[in-house]
Amino acid sequence: MRAKIVAGNWKMHGTRAESATLIDAIIAGLRADSAQCVLCPPFVYLSDAWRLLRGGSVALGAQDVCAETHGAFTGEISAAMLKDVGCQYVLVGHSERRALYGEDSQLVARKFAAALSRGLTPILCVGEQLAEREAGRTQEVVASQLDAVTGLCGVPALDAAVIAYEPVWAIGTGRTATPGQAQDVHEFIRQRMAGQDAKIAADVRILYGGSVKAGNARELFAMPDVDGGLIGGASLKADEFLSIVAAASG
Ligand code: PEP
């Protein structure tokens, strides 16, 4: 049985004070049997977040990582630095990074490798654009995003990772994949990996992301291959996020 994870991607939102308030409210609202929670604040608030989360069950994650280990890369943050400020997880290949900052699957694979090399758990984001879905290319797109990572790092690397299926047309749009649409792609991802390693395919957590809310989380998380969620907008409201966590718990 795969334990569910609910990760909050705060993107570029909030102030230092608001981040602290949100973390306090989330910690206060969690139950002993809550699903594993991961919070991904902006880089500059990671250290504050770590101090507030320290010793608790909520894990800290970052929203991105540099593919390089160190050096003259102005503005970048290495995996070692993330580890140093208490991160256990890091998002790689979020669709906003791919679309707005030109990250291709080869770079995403290198970021994935960089994260693993420092003992971070990469949350590898994959997903198709609306036009690709409408053209019947969802599986092809997701497969090529996955293959770039397994090609560089090998399928065993997925043992120490989490995958997030995030259809781009559902991110921040209020339009959610139906539970059936999500399940179809999650099952496809698992089967594709099973062709190479049945145990890793059975064990890897595949999160769904794309306008998950308190009102739709339960039915999405009830799908057999949906192991939790990657939550954007709804992770910025403590009550909403806690309801989503509750839907994944117990
Ligand atoms: C995301 O950005 O990863 C995401 C899923 O956003 P939202 O929940 O707002 O669609």
Residues whose N, C-alpha, C, O or C-beta is under 5 A from the ligand:
A	BS01	PEP	N9 A170 I171 G172 T173 G209 G210 S211 V212 L230 I231 G232 G233 A234
